[in-house]
């Protein structure tokens, strides 16, 4: 599928055209899709791998923060102090205050 390489390297598609082009490529039979993937150059593959690594790292950091916030919410509902929560979760004092505001005065 040299057309894919031509489009990627020589044509400048606007966002709508890019969506249409990618929709067309995705509608190809699996064997043609494999051919397209086999034509990727080593630098394209390396770029893809680096992009996946960055995405995974970003997702992991976001997941860890959400997990720490959930632990902090539970600790708040159990009556732990801000300082204890901060030590346990490594969240900032302001983040804990924001979580307290979310939970409201009843703590639930």
Residue pairs with C-beta under 8 A, 6 or more apart in sequence:
1 25
1 28
1 32
1 35
1 36
1 39
2 39
4 25
4 36
4 39
5 39
7 13
7 21
13 21
25 33
25 36
26 33
28 36
40 48
68 89
68 90
68 91
69 89
69 91
69 95
69 99
71 88
71 89
72 85
72 88
72 89
72 91
72 95
72 96
72 99
73 99
73 102
73 103
75 84
75 85
75 88
75 89
76 85
76 96
76 99
76 100
76 103
76 107
77 103
77 107
77 108
80 88
82 93
82 96
82 97
85 91
85 96
86 92
86 93
86 96
89 96
91 99
